[in-house]
Amino acid sequence: MQRKGFLILALICGLIAAGSTYIFLSGTQRSPQISLKPLVIAKGNIPARSVIKAEQLTTKDIPNEAYPVGGASSIQSVVGSVALVNLTSGDSIVNSVIEHPTSNDNNSAASSALTVPDGKRAVAIPIGLVSGVGFMVKPGDHVDILVTMEVKDSSGNSQTVTTLAAQDALVLSNGESSVSDKTKVEAKSYTLALTVPQAMVITLGSEKGSLRLLLRNPANTDQQVDAPFTASQFLDPNYFNRYK
């Protein structure tokens, strides 16, 4: 009789253990409900001081617990804002890295003004196909500007001079100029961020001579110190040694 009681007790314990195991396994197999929220991220590189466009953005779902403070949840809420820092692919778009224009118009002057660095002015200059490096220059690039014009020396003699008027200038925007004669190559205007002295020199060059842009590697921030170049220097026997 005592043995029969032990068997019943063991059977009850076994049933309890089996039930507990079943409940535990059922709980682990049940997928937890995770709440997700879309986060706007950069699809590729976005230069600082450039107006952000829709094609530069994408979204990914982030758990609410890991959602960054100030994160943007829709692409449309970011389009037209200005990147305050250089953004790379996968970077989260949060309020601290962008500046929203004061106007709802994405192409407004407010958006353009935000792209101008401190201490600089936005200056529009007309640049043609050749002068603009085949129109390869894009917003966010950095360029040097050459000015070629006729100048007179102290004796009143004229000569053509090419000089490096500005270096490492930020390109804010570009746009086609209106041309009525369709047989001519359409020109473009480039808006550059320049200091006031640079703007004065380049304005004079565009009025009295011609301009040419030199596209820089973004990693190259060197500043050249070169004297203006004149036609007579082509006759210098050491020309090839001096101008390698």
Secondary structure, 3 states (H helix, E strand, C coil): CHHHHHHHHHHHHHHHHHHHHHHHHHHHHCCCCCCEEEEEEECCCECCCCECCHHHEEEEEEEHHHCCCCECCCHHHCCCCEECCCECCCCECEHHHEECCCCCCCCCHHHHHHCCCCCCEEEEEEECCCCCHHHCCCCCCEEEEEEEEEEECCCCCEEEEEEEEEEEEEEEEEEECCCCCCCCCCCEEEEEEECHHHHHHHHHHHHHEEEEEEECCCCCCCCCCCCCEEHHHHHCCCHHHHCC
